[in-house]
Amino acid sequence: MRMGTPFSDRLLVRWRACLSVRGTAGSLCPAPGPARTAVRGTPGGRRQGWGELEAGTVCCSFLFIPPRAPTGSQTLAVTSFGALPPFQHLCRAGRKRWHYHSHTTALITRFPHAHPRPPPRARPRPSARVPAARPARPQPGTQGWEAPPRAMAALGGLAAGALLLLLLLLLLAAGLYCCYVRHVHAKYDHIPGAPRESFLLGHLPIVWRMLEKQELIHDLFLQWSEKYGPVIRFNAFHRVSVMILSPEGVKEFLMSPQYPKDRLVYGRIFNMFGVRFLGNGLVTDRNYEHWHKQRKVMDPAFSRTYLIGLMETFNEKAEELMEKLEEKADGKKEFSMLTMMSRVTLDVIAKVAFGMELNALSDDRTPFPHAVTMIMKGMTEMRIPFVKYMPGKQKMIKEARESLRLLRRVGKECIDQRREAIQSGKEDTLDILTQILKGDALEETRDDENILDNFVTFFVAGHETTANQLSFTVMALAQHPEIMERVQAEVDEVLGAKRDINYEDLGKLKYLSQVLKESLRLYPPVPGTVRWTEKENVIEGVRIPANTTVIFSTYIMGRMERYFEDPLTFNPERFSKDAPKPYYSYFPFSLGPRSCIGQVFAQMEAKVVMAKLLQRFEVQLVPGQSFKLLDSGTLRPLDGVMCKLKPRSLPKGFQA
């Protein structure tokens, strides 16, 4: 306690019921009254020491601190809360007027500088009039009520304590998380891979920079595979994924049903921005038994006998595309081949799979092409961390949600109508949905949500992948005129003046098949697949720990020199009858029991469309466009393959 400053400007605080009093030496005196009051010790002296205050039956200790000047003040520190009332009474009874205040648990007393006290003034007698009633104090919770200072200070103390505790917990959690990340690093650092750019983020900063530049992340992994080998790791926070780019690993993981699809990767497309997306459909179902039951129900709809019956629809929709292209075939009009292919494949899948006439080619007002575009855009944006909370993305998110609701609503109406027609015996439509509903009835299961999941799966994936393949094939052929000339010669030889293509014609278009396969090698719409291993494996001499995400990429393996000679050259001869077969290094439709159920369907459709296109038109690419690839869940041409068409001289006897 400082004693050098003027006492009139000093404020003394004692916590926990400690009262500090200052006054002129000898100012404390016995108070009149029946109670015996005494002050013993050294008050008024010049030496510091302990004394005792006795007031009635209450006795307490006080500490006397002498003043530094003759006119200074003495200080008595009361150390017992119980002695406060009598001590205050003694203060009032002294030669000076003593003032005191209380605030929360601190007792504060302030006194003026010691000087002779003037004679007291005569106090006026109290008036006989009745004092005015005091206004009622506002009750807690009502208007005008304010928390007392003691409560406010208590709340402030609690808030500060809670904030400090939260900060300590966060620091503890961060420390434990860093320890866990270090443990994960030690578990996987024996696997080859590029150096991490960040302890916590791992390789994510590289990925984010490439996505910002619209560069393909698969090309980065291709570079890593050439430098570090066919088994490489990828770090992201506390997770490590292992990319396996060897036929040995592909055979082990994809040909066996014991490795399910990865929960984190495929679980992310169960919903999209809070709306059910692919759910538990054929692509995303992780439960092998449930998936096998679905596949068993749908297999008859993709049998050879059934697909032959779809040739009429393939021809009809492809012919509608040719009519639209003829309107543009003046050698001057520029258009996006990807847009045209997306519309025709959308019409095909809607008619063949669900018996719906969308007329996407002829009706620009139909909402379905835009809905699918927004869904694919949503799949791209979903990979950005915290995209749901970004103000600039809210419009896109809203449109993606509305697009998903549109597809599921239309699918529900279609399912209800088709089921009612089947039960009444009026249904004779030859489409995939009818086959699924009939198989569902035979299995005595009824799960409309699951059927809707597959409706969305076929609607989105069933047309998007084929449209991308057709666009890439047109791009590759236009870049290699000699290959286009050869495949056109084959089409002319097989089809001649025929307008419609039958199933037998498809088998004769062998070089066209090679062209389509080579296009899938360089530009696979689905670049790869992901599995989860619950046991430890050794691939290419590298130990892969249990409970690990493993990634397989047909895009990367299709461009590796160890599997394909001169891999970046478009060469359909790789898939000729005499060429060596690329076992387990080429899998655009995956491999094993979880391979794509619609691969034969897709290749039949692609052959019909490409054969008609090559039969009737010469294709030129618009100069100056980019031929980069965009990963939007599927690989697609970034600039849409901008083209110009010229009509070909048709064989004599051709009936348009």
C-alpha positions as CSV (number, residue, x, y, z in Angstrom):
1,M,0.0,0.0,0.0
2,R,1.5,3.4,-1.0
3,M,1.4,6.1,1.6
4,G,3.2,9.0,-0.3
5,T,0.4,10.3,-2.4
6,P,-2.2,12.7,-1.0
7,F,-4.9,10.9,0.9
8,S,-7.6,12.9,-0.6
9,D,-6.7,11.3,-4.0
10,R,-6.1,7.8,-2.8
11,L,-8.5,4.9,-3.3
12,L,-7.8,1.8,-1.2
13,V,-9.4,-1.6,-2.2
14,R,-9.5,-4.7,-0.1
15,W,-11.0,-7.9,-1.3
16,R,-12.8,-10.6,0.6
17,A,-14.5,-8.4,3.3
18,C,-11.5,-6.3,4.2
19,L,-12.3,-2.7,5.1
20,S,-9.6,0.0,5.0
21,V,-10.2,3.2,6.9
22,R,-8.2,6.3,7.0
23,G,-8.5,9.2,9.4
24,T,-6.7,11.7,11.6
25,A,-4.7,10.1,14.4
26,G,-6.8,9.8,17.6
27,S,-10.0,10.4,15.7
28,L,-11.5,7.1,16.9
29,C,-13.2,7.4,20.2
30,P,-15.6,5.3,22.3
31,A,-19.1,5.7,21.1
32,P,-21.9,6.5,23.6
33,G,-24.3,3.8,24.4
34,P,-24.7,0.7,26.6
35,A,-22.2,-1.3,24.6
36,R,-18.6,-1.3,25.8
37,T,-16.3,-0.1,23.1
38,A,-12.6,0.2,23.2
39,V,-9.6,0.6,20.8
40,R,-6.4,-0.9,22.0
41,G,-3.1,-1.0,20.4
42,T,-1.1,1.8,18.7
43,P,-3.6,4.1,16.9
44,G,-2.3,7.6,16.9
45,G,1.3,6.5,17.3
46,R,4.3,6.6,15.0
47,R,5.1,2.8,15.0
48,Q,3.5,0.1,12.8
49,G,1.9,-2.7,14.8
50,W,-1.1,-4.8,15.5
51,G,-4.0,-3.7,17.6
52,E,-7.4,-5.0,18.6
53,L,-10.8,-3.5,18.2
54,E,-13.6,-4.5,20.6
55,A,-17.2,-3.5,20.0
56,G,-19.8,-5.1,22.1
57,T,-19.4,-8.8,21.8
58,V,-17.4,-8.6,18.5
59,C,-13.7,-8.4,18.5
60,C,-11.4,-8.2,15.5
61,S,-7.8,-7.5,14.7
62,F,-6.6,-4.5,12.8
63,L,-3.2,-3.5,11.4
64,F,-2.0,0.0,12.2
65,I,0.1,1.8,9.6
66,P,1.4,5.2,10.9
67,P,1.4,8.3,8.7
68,R,4.6,9.7,7.2
69,A,3.8,13.3,8.1
70,P,2.5,14.8,11.3
71,T,-0.7,15.9,9.5
72,G,-1.1,12.5,7.8
73,S,-3.6,9.8,8.4
74,Q,-3.7,6.5,10.1
75,T,-4.9,3.3,8.5
76,L,-6.8,0.5,10.2
77,A,-7.2,-2.7,8.2
78,V,-10.1,-4.7,9.6
79,T,-9.5,-8.4,8.9
80,S,-12.9,-9.8,10.0
81,F,-16.2,-9.2,8.1
82,G,-18.2,-9.6,11.3
83,A,-16.6,-6.6,12.9
84,L,-17.6,-4.3,10.0
85,P,-20.9,-2.9,11.5
86,P,-19.5,-1.9,14.9
87,F,-16.4,-0.6,13.3
88,Q,-18.5,1.6,11.0
89,H,-20.3,2.8,14.1
90,L,-17.0,3.8,15.7
91,C,-16.1,5.7,12.5
92,R,-19.3,7.7,12.6
93,A,-18.8,8.5,16.3
94,G,-15.3,10.0,15.7
95,R,-14.3,13.7,15.6
96,K,-14.4,13.5,11.7
97,R,-17.1,12.4,9.4
98,W,-16.1,9.0,7.8
99,H,-17.5,7.9,4.5
100,Y,-17.6,4.4,3.0
101,H,-19.0,2.6,0.0
102,S,-19.3,-1.1,-1.1
103,H,-19.0,-2.6,-4.6
104,T,-19.3,-6.3,-5.2
105,T,-16.9,-8.0,-2.7
106,A,-14.6,-5.0,-2.5
107,L,-15.0,-2.4,0.3
108,I,-13.8,1.0,-0.7
109,T,-13.4,4.0,1.6
110,R,-12.2,7.4,0.6
111,F,-11.3,10.3,3.0
112,P,-10.2,13.9,2.5
113,H,-6.8,15.2,3.6
114,A,-6.5,15.5,7.3
115,H,-7.1,19.2,8.6
116,P,-8.9,20.8,11.5
117,R,-12.6,20.1,11.3
118,P,-14.8,23.2,11.1
119,P,-17.6,23.6,13.6
120,P,-20.6,21.6,12.7
121,R,-23.6,23.4,11.1
122,A,-26.9,23.3,12.7
123,R,-29.1,20.9,11.0
124,P,-32.6,21.9,10.1
125,R,-35.4,20.1,11.8
126,P,-37.2,17.6,9.6
127,S,-40.4,18.8,8.0
128,A,-43.6,17.3,9.3
129,R,-44.9,16.7,5.8
130,V,-45.2,13.1,4.6
131,P,-42.3,12.2,2.3
132,A,-43.3,11.4,-1.3
133,A,-43.5,7.7,-2.1
134,R,-40.5,6.4,-3.9
135,P,-41.1,5.0,-7.4
136,A,-41.2,1.3,-7.5
137,R,-38.0,-0.3,-8.8
138,P,-38.2,-2.2,-12.1
139,Q,-38.3,-6.0,-11.6
140,P,-35.7,-8.2,-13.3
141,G,-36.6,-8.9,-16.9
142,T,-38.9,-5.8,-17.2
143,Q,-38.2,-2.7,-19.1
144,G,-35.9,-0.3,-17.4
145,W,-34.3,-2.9,-15.2
146,E,-30.6,-3.0,-15.1
147,A,-28.4,-5.7,-13.6
148,P,-26.7,-4.6,-10.4
149,P,-23.0,-3.9,-10.6
150,R,-22.3,-7.0,-8.5
151,A,-24.2,-9.3,-11.0
152,M,-22.6,-7.7,-14.0
153,A,-19.2,-8.2,-12.6
154,A,-20.0,-11.8,-11.8
155,L,-21.2,-12.4,-15.3
156,G,-18.1,-10.8,-16.7
157,G,-16.0,-13.0,-14.6
158,L,-17.8,-16.1,-15.7
159,A,-17.6,-15.1,-19.4
160,A,-13.9,-14.5,-19.1
161,G,-13.4,-17.8,-17.4
162,A,-15.4,-19.7,-20.0
163,L,-13.5,-18.0,-22.8
164,L,-10.2,-18.9,-21.2
165,L,-11.3,-22.5,-20.7
166,L,-12.4,-22.7,-24.3
167,L,-9.1,-21.4,-25.5
168,L,-7.3,-23.9,-23.4
169,L,-9.4,-26.8,-24.8
170,L,-8.8,-25.6,-28.3
171,L,-5.1,-25.5,-27.7
172,L,-5.2,-29.0,-26.2
173,A,-7.3,-30.3,-29.2
174,A,-4.8,-28.7,-31.7
175,G,-1.9,-30.3,-29.9
176,L,-3.5,-33.7,-29.8
177,Y,-4.5,-33.4,-33.5
178,C,-0.9,-32.5,-34.5
179,C,0.3,-35.6,-32.5
180,Y,-2.2,-37.7,-34.5
181,V,-1.1,-36.3,-37.8
182,R,2.5,-37.1,-36.9
183,H,1.5,-40.6,-36.1
184,V,-0.2,-41.0,-39.5
185,H,2.9,-39.6,-41.3
186,A,5.0,-42.2,-39.5
187,K,2.6,-44.9,-40.6
188,Y,2.7,-44.1,-44.3
189,D,6.0,-42.3,-45.0
190,H,7.6,-45.5,-46.2
191,I,5.4,-45.3,-49.3
192,P,7.1,-43.2,-52.1
193,G,5.6,-39.8,-52.9
194,A,6.3,-36.1,-53.4
195,P,7.4,-34.0,-50.4
196,R,4.5,-32.6,-48.4
197,E,4.1,-28.8,-48.8
198,S,2.6,-28.5,-45.4
199,F,2.6,-30.5,-42.2
200,L,-1.2,-30.3,-41.8
201,L,-2.4,-29.7,-45.4
202,G,0.0,-32.2,-47.0
203,H,-0.3,-32.0,-50.8
204,L,-3.5,-30.0,-50.8
205,P,-1.8,-26.6,-51.6
206,I,-0.6,-28.1,-54.9
207,V,-4.0,-29.4,-55.8
208,W,-5.7,-26.0,-55.0
209,R,-3.3,-24.1,-57.2
210,M,-4.0,-26.5,-60.1
211,L,-7.7,-26.3,-59.7
212,E,-7.5,-22.5,-59.7
213,K,-5.6,-22.6,-63.0
214,Q,-8.2,-25.2,-64.3
215,E,-5.4,-27.7,-64.7
216,L,-6.0,-31.5,-64.5
217,I,-4.9,-33.0,-61.2
218,H,-4.5,-36.4,-62.9
219,D,-1.6,-34.9,-64.9
220,L,0.2,-34.1,-61.7
221,F,-0.2,-37.7,-60.5
222,L,1.1,-38.9,-63.9
223,Q,4.3,-36.9,-63.3
224,W,4.6,-38.4,-59.8
225,S,4.2,-41.9,-61.1
226,E,7.1,-41.4,-63.6
227,K,9.3,-40.1,-60.8
228,Y,8.3,-42.2,-57.7
229,G,7.0,-45.4,-59.2
230,P,3.6,-47.1,-59.6
231,V,2.6,-46.9,-55.9
232,I,2.5,-43.3,-54.5
233,R,0.9,-41.7,-51.5
234,F,-1.2,-38.5,-51.3
235,N,-1.4,-36.6,-48.0
236,A,-4.4,-34.4,-47.0
237,F,-4.7,-33.4,-43.4
238,H,-4.7,-36.6,-41.3
239,R,-5.8,-38.8,-44.3
240,V,-3.4,-40.6,-46.6
241,S,-4.6,-42.1,-49.9
242,V,-2.5,-44.5,-51.9
243,M,-2.6,-44.5,-55.7
244,I,-1.9,-47.9,-57.3
245,L,-0.9,-47.7,-61.0
246,S,0.2,-51.3,-61.6
247,P,-1.7,-54.2,-63.3
248,E,-0.9,-56.3,-60.2
249,G,-2.7,-53.9,-57.9
250,V,-5.6,-53.4,-60.3
251,K,-6.2,-57.2,-60.6
252,E,-6.0,-57.6,-56.8
253,F,-8.4,-54.9,-55.8
254,L,-10.9,-54.5,-58.7
255,M,-11.4,-58.2,-59.6
256,S,-12.3,-59.1,-56.0
257,P,-15.6,-58.3,-54.2
258,Q,-13.9,-58.1,-50.8
259,Y,-12.8,-54.4,-51.3
260,P,-15.7,-52.1,-51.0
261,K,-15.9,-48.6,-52.5
262,D,-14.5,-45.9,-50.3
263,R,-17.0,-44.5,-47.8
264,L,-15.6,-40.9,-47.8
265,V,-15.4,-40.5,-51.6
266,Y,-18.7,-42.1,-52.5
267,G,-20.4,-40.9,-49.4
268,R,-19.9,-37.3,-50.6
269,I,-22.2,-37.8,-53.6
270,F,-24.9,-39.5,-51.5
271,N,-26.3,-36.0,-51.1
272,M,-25.5,-32.7,-52.8
273,F,-25.9,-29.6,-50.8
274,G,-28.4,-31.3,-48.5
275,V,-30.5,-32.9,-51.3
276,R,-30.3,-36.6,-51.9
277,F,-28.2,-37.2,-55.1
278,L,-27.0,-40.7,-56.1
279,G,-28.0,-42.2,-52.7
280,N,-27.5,-45.9,-52.6
281,G,-27.6,-46.5,-56.4
282,L,-25.5,-48.8,-58.3
283,V,-22.5,-46.4,-58.5
284,T,-22.4,-45.5,-54.8
285,D,-23.7,-48.5,-52.9
286,R,-20.9,-49.8,-50.6
287,N,-22.8,-52.8,-49.2
288,Y,-21.9,-55.6,-51.6
289,E,-25.0,-57.8,-50.8
290,H,-27.4,-54.9,-51.3
291,W,-25.5,-53.9,-54.5
292,H,-25.6,-57.5,-55.8
293,K,-29.4,-57.6,-55.3
294,Q,-29.8,-54.4,-57.3
295,R,-27.5,-55.6,-60.0
296,K,-29.4,-58.9,-60.2
297,V,-32.7,-57.0,-60.7
298,M,-31.2,-54.8,-63.5
299,D,-29.1,-57.3,-65.4
300,P,-32.0,-58.5,-67.6
301,A,-32.5,-54.9,-68.8
302,F,-28.9,-54.9,-70.2
303,S,-28.8,-58.3,-71.8
304,R,-27.9,-58.8,-75.4
305,T,-31.4,-59.8,-76.4
306,Y,-32.9,-56.7,-74.8
307,L,-30.2,-54.3,-76.2
308,I,-30.8,-55.5,-79.8
309,G,-34.4,-54.3,-79.4
310,L,-33.1,-50.8,-78.6
311,M,-31.6,-50.3,-82.1
312,E,-34.7,-48.7,-83.4
313,T,-34.5,-46.0,-80.7
314,F,-30.8,-45.5,-81.3
315,N,-31.4,-44.9,-85.0
316,E,-34.4,-42.6,-84.4
317,K,-32.6,-40.3,-82.0
318,A,-29.4,-40.3,-84.0
319,E,-31.3,-39.3,-87.1
320,E,-32.8,-36.4,-85.3
321,L,-29.3,-35.3,-84.4
322,M,-28.3,-35.5,-88.1
323,E,-31.2,-33.3,-89.1
324,K,-30.0,-30.6,-86.6
325,L,-26.4,-30.9,-87.8
326,E,-27.5,-30.5,-91.4
327,E,-28.9,-27.0,-90.5
328,K,-25.4,-26.1,-89.4
329,A,-23.4,-27.8,-92.2
330,D,-22.5,-24.8,-94.3
331,G,-18.8,-24.8,-93.4
332,K,-19.2,-21.4,-91.6
333,K,-21.4,-21.9,-88.6
334,E,-19.5,-22.6,-85.4
335,F,-21.1,-24.7,-82.6
336,S,-20.2,-26.8,-79.6
337,M,-20.2,-30.5,-80.5
338,L,-20.4,-31.3,-76.8
339,T,-23.7,-29.5,-76.5
340,M,-25.2,-31.4,-79.4
341,M,-24.0,-34.7,-78.2
342,S,-25.3,-34.0,-74.7
343,R,-28.7,-33.3,-76.0
344,V,-28.9,-36.4,-78.2
345,T,-27.7,-38.8,-75.5
346,L,-30.1,-37.2,-73.0
347,D,-33.0,-37.9,-75.4
348,V,-31.7,-41.5,-75.9
349,I,-31.4,-42.3,-72.2
350,A,-34.8,-40.8,-71.4
351,K,-36.5,-42.8,-74.1
352,V,-34.6,-46.1,-73.7
353,A,-34.4,-46.1,-69.9
354,F,-37.6,-44.5,-68.8
355,G,-39.9,-44.2,-71.9
356,M,-39.9,-40.4,-71.7
357,E,-39.8,-38.1,-74.7
358,L,-37.8,-35.1,-73.7
359,N,-37.1,-33.6,-77.1
360,A,-34.0,-32.0,-75.9
361,L,-32.7,-31.6,-79.4
362,S,-35.7,-29.8,-80.8
363,D,-37.1,-28.0,-77.7
364,D,-34.8,-25.4,-76.3
365,R,-37.2,-24.7,-73.4
366,T,-37.0,-28.1,-71.8
367,P,-35.4,-27.8,-68.3
368,F,-33.5,-31.1,-68.3
369,P,-30.3,-30.1,-70.1
370,H,-29.8,-27.1,-67.8
371,A,-30.7,-29.3,-64.8
372,V,-28.0,-31.8,-65.7
373,T,-25.5,-29.1,-66.4
374,M,-26.1,-27.5,-63.0
375,I,-25.8,-30.9,-61.3
376,M,-22.4,-31.5,-62.9
377,K,-21.3,-28.0,-62.0
378,G,-22.4,-28.7,-58.4
379,M,-20.2,-31.9,-58.4
380,T,-17.2,-29.7,-59.4
381,E,-17.9,-27.1,-56.7
382,M,-18.5,-29.7,-54.0
383,R,-14.7,-30.3,-53.8
384,I,-14.0,-26.8,-52.6
385,P,-13.8,-26.6,-48.8
386,F,-16.7,-24.8,-47.2
387,V,-18.3,-23.9,-50.5
388,K,-21.7,-24.0,-48.9
389,Y,-20.8,-20.9,-46.9
390,M,-19.4,-18.8,-49.7
391,P,-21.7,-15.9,-50.6
392,G,-20.6,-16.0,-54.3
393,K,-21.7,-19.6,-54.7
394,Q,-25.2,-19.4,-53.2
395,K,-27.0,-18.9,-56.6
396,M,-25.2,-22.0,-58.1
397,I,-26.0,-24.0,-55.0
398,K,-29.7,-23.0,-55.1
399,E,-29.9,-24.0,-58.8
400,A,-28.2,-27.3,-58.2
401,R,-30.6,-28.2,-55.4
402,E,-33.6,-27.2,-57.6
403,S,-32.2,-29.3,-60.4
404,L,-31.9,-32.4,-58.2
405,R,-35.4,-31.9,-56.8
406,L,-36.7,-31.7,-60.4
407,L,-35.1,-35.0,-61.5
408,R,-36.4,-36.8,-58.4
409,R,-39.9,-35.4,-58.7
410,V,-40.1,-36.4,-62.4
411,G,-38.7,-39.8,-61.6
412,K,-41.2,-40.3,-58.8
413,E,-44.1,-39.5,-61.2
414,C,-42.7,-41.8,-63.9
415,I,-42.3,-44.7,-61.4
416,D,-45.8,-44.3,-60.1
417,Q,-47.3,-44.2,-63.6
418,R,-45.3,-47.2,-64.8
419,R,-46.0,-49.3,-61.7
420,E,-49.8,-48.6,-62.1
421,A,-49.7,-49.6,-65.8
422,I,-47.8,-52.8,-65.0
423,Q,-50.3,-53.8,-62.3
424,S,-53.3,-53.1,-64.6
425,G,-51.7,-55.1,-67.4
426,K,-51.6,-52.2,-69.8
427,E,-47.8,-51.7,-69.9
428,D,-46.0,-53.0,-73.0
429,T,-43.3,-50.3,-73.1
430,L,-39.8,-51.7,-73.8
431,D,-37.6,-49.7,-71.5
432,I,-35.2,-50.3,-68.6
433,L,-37.5,-48.8,-65.9
434,T,-40.2,-51.4,-66.7
435,Q,-37.6,-54.2,-66.4
436,I,-36.5,-52.8,-63.1
437,L,-40.0,-52.5,-61.7
438,K,-40.9,-56.1,-62.8
439,G,-37.7,-57.5,-61.3
440,D,-38.4,-55.5,-58.1
441,A,-41.9,-57.1,-57.9
442,L,-40.4,-60.6,-58.3
443,E,-37.9,-59.9,-55.5
444,E,-40.8,-58.8,-53.3
445,T,-39.0,-55.6,-52.4
446,R,-40.2,-52.1,-52.8
447,D,-37.8,-49.3,-52.2
448,D,-38.8,-46.3,-54.3
449,E,-36.0,-44.2,-52.9
450,N,-33.5,-46.7,-54.1
451,I,-35.2,-46.8,-57.6
452,L,-35.1,-43.0,-57.6
453,D,-31.3,-43.2,-56.8
454,N,-30.8,-45.3,-59.9
455,F,-33.1,-43.1,-62.0
456,V,-30.8,-40.1,-61.2
457,T,-27.7,-42.3,-61.7
458,F,-28.8,-43.4,-65.2
459,F,-30.1,-39.9,-66.1
460,V,-26.9,-38.1,-65.2
461,A,-24.1,-40.7,-65.7
462,G,-25.9,-42.5,-68.5
463,H,-25.9,-39.6,-70.9
464,E,-22.9,-37.5,-69.6
465,T,-20.2,-40.1,-70.1
466,T,-21.4,-41.1,-73.6
467,A,-21.7,-37.5,-74.7
468,N,-18.1,-36.8,-73.5
469,Q,-16.8,-39.9,-75.2
470,L,-18.4,-38.9,-78.5
471,S,-17.1,-35.3,-78.2
472,F,-13.6,-36.5,-77.5
473,T,-13.7,-38.9,-80.5
474,V,-14.8,-36.1,-82.9
475,M,-12.0,-34.0,-81.5
476,A,-9.4,-36.7,-82.0
477,L,-10.5,-37.6,-85.5
478,A,-10.5,-33.9,-86.6
479,Q,-7.0,-33.6,-85.3
480,H,-5.9,-36.7,-87.3
481,P,-7.5,-36.4,-90.8
482,E,-5.8,-39.6,-92.0
483,I,-7.5,-41.7,-89.3
484,M,-10.9,-40.0,-90.1
485,E,-10.5,-40.8,-93.7
486,R,-9.8,-44.5,-93.0
487,V,-12.8,-44.8,-90.6
488,Q,-15.1,-43.0,-93.1
489,A,-14.0,-45.5,-95.7
490,E,-15.1,-48.4,-93.4
491,V,-18.4,-46.7,-92.7
492,D,-19.1,-46.3,-96.4
493,E,-18.2,-49.9,-97.1
494,V,-20.4,-51.3,-94.3
495,L,-23.4,-49.0,-94.5
496,G,-23.3,-47.9,-98.2
497,A,-26.6,-46.1,-98.9
498,K,-28.3,-47.4,-95.8
499,R,-30.0,-44.9,-93.6
500,D,-30.7,-47.2,-90.6
501,I,-28.0,-49.3,-88.9
502,N,-28.8,-52.8,-87.6
503,Y,-27.1,-54.8,-84.9
504,E,-25.1,-56.9,-87.4
505,D,-23.6,-53.7,-88.9
506,L,-22.2,-52.7,-85.6
507,G,-20.1,-55.9,-85.5
508,K,-18.6,-55.1,-88.9
509,L,-17.4,-51.6,-87.9
510,K,-14.2,-52.9,-86.4
511,Y,-12.0,-49.9,-87.0
512,L,-14.6,-47.6,-85.6
513,S,-14.5,-49.8,-82.5
514,Q,-10.8,-49.4,-82.3
515,V,-11.2,-45.6,-82.7
516,L,-13.7,-45.5,-79.8
517,K,-11.4,-47.6,-77.6
518,E,-8.4,-45.4,-78.3
519,S,-10.5,-42.3,-77.5
520,L,-11.4,-43.9,-74.1
521,R,-7.7,-44.7,-73.4
522,L,-6.6,-41.0,-73.9
523,Y,-9.8,-39.4,-72.7
524,P,-11.8,-41.6,-70.4
525,P,-14.9,-39.8,-69.1
526,V,-14.6,-41.7,-65.8
527,P,-10.9,-41.4,-65.0
528,G,-10.8,-44.0,-62.3
529,T,-12.3,-45.6,-59.2
530,V,-11.6,-45.8,-55.5
531,R,-11.6,-48.7,-53.0
532,W,-11.1,-49.3,-49.3
533,T,-8.9,-52.0,-47.9
534,E,-9.4,-53.4,-44.4
535,K,-6.3,-55.5,-44.5
536,E,-2.7,-55.0,-45.2
537,N,-1.4,-55.6,-48.7
538,V,1.9,-55.6,-50.5
539,I,1.8,-54.3,-54.1
540,E,5.0,-53.9,-56.2
541,G,7.0,-54.5,-53.1
542,V,5.4,-51.6,-51.2
543,R,3.5,-52.4,-48.0
544,I,0.0,-50.8,-47.9
545,P,-1.4,-50.5,-44.3
546,A,-4.9,-51.7,-43.4
547,N,-7.8,-49.3,-43.4
548,T,-6.4,-47.3,-46.4
549,T,-8.1,-45.6,-49.3
550,V,-6.6,-46.9,-52.6
551,I,-7.1,-45.1,-55.9
552,F,-7.0,-46.6,-59.4
553,S,-6.8,-44.4,-62.6
554,T,-7.3,-45.6,-66.1
555,Y,-6.4,-42.1,-67.3
556,I,-2.9,-42.2,-65.8
557,M,-2.2,-45.8,-66.7
558,G,-3.3,-45.2,-70.2
559,R,-0.7,-42.5,-70.5
560,M,2.2,-44.3,-68.9
561,E,5.1,-45.5,-71.2
562,R,5.6,-48.7,-69.2
563,Y,2.2,-49.9,-70.5
564,F,1.7,-48.1,-73.8
565,E,4.4,-47.2,-76.4
566,D,4.3,-43.5,-77.3
567,P,1.3,-43.1,-75.1
568,L,0.2,-39.5,-76.0
569,T,-0.2,-40.4,-79.7
570,F,-3.7,-41.2,-80.9
571,N,-3.3,-44.6,-82.5
572,P,-6.3,-47.0,-82.9
573,E,-4.0,-49.8,-84.0
574,R,-3.3,-50.5,-80.3
575,F,-6.6,-52.2,-80.2
576,S,-6.4,-54.2,-83.4
577,K,-6.8,-58.0,-83.3
578,D,-3.1,-58.7,-83.5
579,A,-2.0,-56.1,-80.9
580,P,-1.1,-57.2,-77.4
581,K,-4.0,-56.9,-75.0
582,P,-3.6,-54.2,-72.3
583,Y,-4.7,-56.5,-69.4
584,Y,-5.4,-54.6,-66.2
585,S,-4.0,-51.3,-67.5
586,Y,-7.0,-50.2,-69.5
587,F,-10.4,-50.1,-67.7
588,P,-12.6,-47.1,-68.7
589,F,-15.6,-49.0,-67.4
590,S,-13.8,-50.4,-64.4
591,L,-13.3,-54.2,-64.0
592,G,-14.6,-57.1,-62.0
593,P,-18.0,-57.5,-60.4
594,R,-18.4,-53.7,-59.9
595,S,-17.8,-52.8,-63.6
596,C,-20.2,-50.5,-65.4
597,I,-23.5,-52.3,-66.1
598,G,-24.2,-50.0,-69.1
599,Q,-20.9,-50.4,-71.0
600,V,-22.3,-52.4,-73.9
601,F,-25.3,-50.1,-74.1
602,A,-23.0,-47.0,-74.2
603,Q,-20.8,-48.5,-77.0
604,M,-23.8,-49.4,-79.1
605,E,-25.2,-45.9,-78.8
606,A,-21.8,-44.3,-79.6
607,K,-21.3,-46.5,-82.6
608,V,-24.6,-45.6,-84.1
609,V,-24.2,-41.9,-83.6
610,M,-20.5,-41.8,-84.8
611,A,-21.3,-44.0,-87.9
612,K,-24.1,-41.7,-89.0
613,L,-22.0,-38.5,-88.4
614,L,-19.0,-39.9,-90.3
615,Q,-21.2,-41.1,-93.1
616,R,-22.7,-37.6,-93.8
617,F,-20.3,-34.9,-92.7
618,E,-16.7,-33.6,-92.8
619,V,-15.6,-32.1,-89.5
620,Q,-13.3,-29.2,-89.0
621,L,-12.2,-27.8,-85.6
622,V,-12.4,-24.1,-85.0
623,P,-8.9,-22.7,-84.6
624,G,-7.7,-21.0,-81.4
625,Q,-9.7,-23.2,-79.0
626,S,-8.2,-25.0,-76.0
627,F,-8.2,-28.8,-76.0
628,K,-7.7,-29.0,-72.2
629,L,-9.8,-31.4,-70.1
630,L,-12.1,-30.4,-67.3
631,D,-12.7,-32.7,-64.3
632,S,-16.3,-32.1,-63.3
633,G,-16.8,-35.5,-61.7
634,T,-16.4,-36.8,-65.3
635,L,-13.7,-35.7,-67.7
636,R,-15.1,-33.4,-70.4
637,P,-13.6,-31.0,-73.1
638,L,-13.0,-27.6,-71.4
639,D,-14.1,-25.6,-74.5
640,G,-16.8,-28.0,-75.7
641,V,-15.1,-29.0,-79.0
642,M,-16.1,-26.1,-81.3
643,C,-16.7,-27.3,-84.8
644,K,-17.7,-26.5,-88.4
645,L,-19.3,-29.0,-90.6
646,K,-19.5,-29.6,-94.4
647,P,-21.8,-32.2,-95.9
648,R,-20.2,-35.2,-97.6
649,S,-21.2,-36.6,-101.0
650,L,-23.6,-39.4,-100.0
651,P,-23.5,-42.8,-101.9
652,K,-26.0,-43.1,-104.7
653,G,-29.3,-44.4,-103.6
654,F,-29.1,-43.0,-100.1
655,Q,-32.6,-42.1,-98.8
656,A,-32.5,-39.1,-96.5
